[in-house]
Amino acid sequence: MAKLKNGKEVEGDQILRDAKTQLENLINSGKLPGGKKLLKINGRSTVLASFFIANKLAHKYSGIAVFDPRIGYVVTISHSQSYQVGQVLNIENHVNYQPTKVVLCGPANTGKTVLRDGLKTAILKLKSAPQDFYSISACPDGDGAFYSETANKYPELAKQLKAEYKAKFTPEFAEGKARDIQRIKNSLLLFDVGGKTSPENQVIMSEATHAVILAKAESEVIEWQNFCEHQLKKTLPIIAIIYSVLDAKEDKVERKDSRLTGVVHHLERGEDVSTRPMIQALASEIVRFTNLH
């Protein structure tokens, strides 16, 4: 097993240069010798680094398969009749843990997308976080994983892409997202959903193992608590109840009946909220639950 890793947050061009140096070192050390066997690649990568890795390794192996958390290893390059491009490999993956799948739920316009992005950054920086941590959006609003970083630098492009990716909240959309979530076997998955206690969210959230409620008022919390505990396929444990207060000046972190609760302030698009006390506390709590399994 050979590993490429970038331990700090840098721009894409630097990630590419680091990947080039590390990959060439692995090749020169004999850890990536090439040959007739299939090379399997698993993990996060930027588009820039992925192109370089593919170019560097494409002709060293008879085939290359890249891991997609939703469906498994997929053949992307093949020089052998044994493998076909697009083929999903039936590779035994013995999972000896219970995946933790945390849904961020609550009414619309509370800042769930901003919370998700902040949590993603905070979790990735925790040394105790699982290396296969994965985050997706189960919302139809077009705020995919690309949106926040794109909006920070290219706001007009972000708006255009959001409009193009926006989907209708149909039963078919919900069933597709639920199927993706069910198939993902990473030890920790984080996803957000749309802001209604709807039949579509019943389908999607029934595949979660834990919930975090983000709301502005007690009445909203009660509605979503009831939804999580009584209207899904199974009772969904709630690990945190957080109040989103846009004009607050600071976070407030508390515990009530052993459950994380309190206030997160000013969840504004375009801001890095990953260092906020509540975001930090919630990231640690989610990772703690994951490591218990």
Buried (B, 14 or more C-beta within 10 A) or exposed (E): EBEBEBEEEEEEEEBBBBBBEBBEEBBEEEEBEEEEEBBBBBEEBBEBBBEBBBEBBBEBBBBBBBBEBBEBBBBBBBBEEEBEEEBEBEEEEEEEEEBBBBBBBBBEEBBBBBBBBBBBBBBBBBEEBBEBBBBBBBBBBBBBEBBBEBBEEEEEEBBEBBEEBEEEBEEEBBEBBBBBBEEBBBBBBBBBBBBBBBEBBBBBBBBBBBBBBBBBEEEBBEBBBEBBBEBBEEEBEBBBBBBBBEEEEEBBBEEEEEEBBBBBBBBEBEBBBBEBBBBBBBBBBBBEBBBEE
